Amino acid sequence: MCESQVCSEEYEKELGEKIRKLKKLTKALHCNIRWDIIDIIGIEEVKTKEIRLKLLERGHDLSKPGFYYHLSELKNADVIEVSGYLEEGRGAPEKKWRLARKKIEIDLVNV
């Protein structure tokens, strides 16, 4: 909260939302594995298995739950998104991923 009485409730609400978004992004991007996932996806659509194999090539030997945790953190922060599904044999279809955004901008002031 602002220390002065000048801050309006609307300003406080807007500031709180900016801080929540920044915290969400910071949490999602704090780890080099997640930056590698972003780099692997790049400007393409990439299947889940391909991401996991490329991470392994880069020295990240993750358990399946650990791998999916990193994907979900990036997805929850709106950094990556599911772009489609591939039906391959029996079982659940494989997800394809893409970047939800290529750039992150933060407005420090309202213009």
C-alpha positions in Angstrom: 0.0 0.0 0.0 1.1 3.6 -0.6 2.2 5.5 2.4 0.6 8.8 1.3 -3.2 9.5 1.1 -2.7 10.5 -2.6 -2.9 6.9 -3.8 -6.4 6.0 -5.0 -8.0 2.6 -4.7 -7.9 2.3 -8.4 -4.2 3.0 -8.5 -3.6 0.4 -5.7 -5.6 -2.2 -7.6 -3.7 -1.5 -10.8 -0.4 -1.6 -9.0 -1.3 -4.8 -7.3 -2.2 -6.4 -10.6 1.2 -5.4 -12.1 3.0 -6.8 -9.1 1.1 -10.1 -9.4 2.0 -10.4 -13.1 5.6 -9.6 -12.4 5.8 -12.2 -9.6 4.2 -14.8 -11.8 6.7 -14.2 -14.6 9.6 -14.1 -12.1 8.6 -17.4 -10.7 8.3 -19.0 -14.1 11.6 -17.6 -15.5 13.9 -18.0 -12.5 15.4 -21.3 -13.7 17.8 -22.1 -16.5 15.8 -25.3 -17.5 12.8 -23.1 -18.3 15.0 -20.8 -20.4 16.2 -23.8 -22.2 12.6 -24.9 -22.9 11.9 -21.4 -24.3 15.0 -21.6 -26.5 14.1 -25.1 -27.7 10.6 -24.0 -28.7 11.8 -20.8 -30.3 9.5 -19.7 -33.1 8.3 -23.2 -33.9 5.8 -25.7 -32.6 7.5 -28.5 -30.8 6.2 -31.8 -29.5 6.6 -32.6 -25.8 8.9 -35.6 -26.5 11.2 -33.4 -28.6 11.5 -30.8 -25.8 12.4 -33.6 -23.4 15.0 -35.1 -25.7 16.6 -31.8 -26.4 16.7 -31.0 -22.7 18.5 -34.3 -22.1 21.0 -33.4 -24.8 21.7 -30.2 -22.9 22.4 -32.1 -19.8 19.0 -31.8 -18.0 18.1 -35.4 -16.9 14.6 -34.7 -15.5 12.0 -37.1 -14.2 8.7 -37.0 -16.1 7.0 -35.2 -13.2 9.9 -32.7 -12.9 9.7 -32.1 -16.7 6.0 -31.5 -16.7 6.3 -29.3 -13.7 8.6 -26.9 -15.6 6.2 -26.9 -18.6 3.2 -26.2 -16.4 5.0 -23.3 -14.6 5.7 -21.7 -18.0 2.2 -22.4 -19.2 0.6 -20.9 -16.0 2.7 -17.7 -16.5 1.4 -17.5 -20.1 4.9 -17.9 -21.5 4.1 -21.0 -23.5 0.9 -22.6 -24.7 -0.5 -25.8 -26.2 -0.8 -25.3 -29.9 -2.3 -28.6 -30.8 -2.3 -32.4 -30.3 -0.9 -35.3 -32.3 -2.6 -38.6 -32.3 0.1 -41.3 -32.3 -1.0 -44.8 -31.7 -2.7 -45.7 -28.5 -2.9 -43.6 -25.4 -3.3 -39.9 -24.9 -2.4 -37.6 -27.8 0.9 -35.8 -27.6 0.9 -32.0 -27.0 2.6 -29.5 -29.3 3.9 -26.4 -27.7 4.6 -22.8 -28.9 5.6 -19.6 -27.2 2.5 -17.6 -26.1 4.6 -14.5 -26.5 8.0 -13.6 -27.9 8.5 -10.5 -25.8 7.7 -9.4 -22.3 7.1 -5.7 -21.7 6.4 -4.0 -18.4 4.8 -0.5 -18.3 6.5 1.3 -15.4 4.1 4.3 -15.8 0.7 4.8 -17.3 0.8 7.2 -20.2 
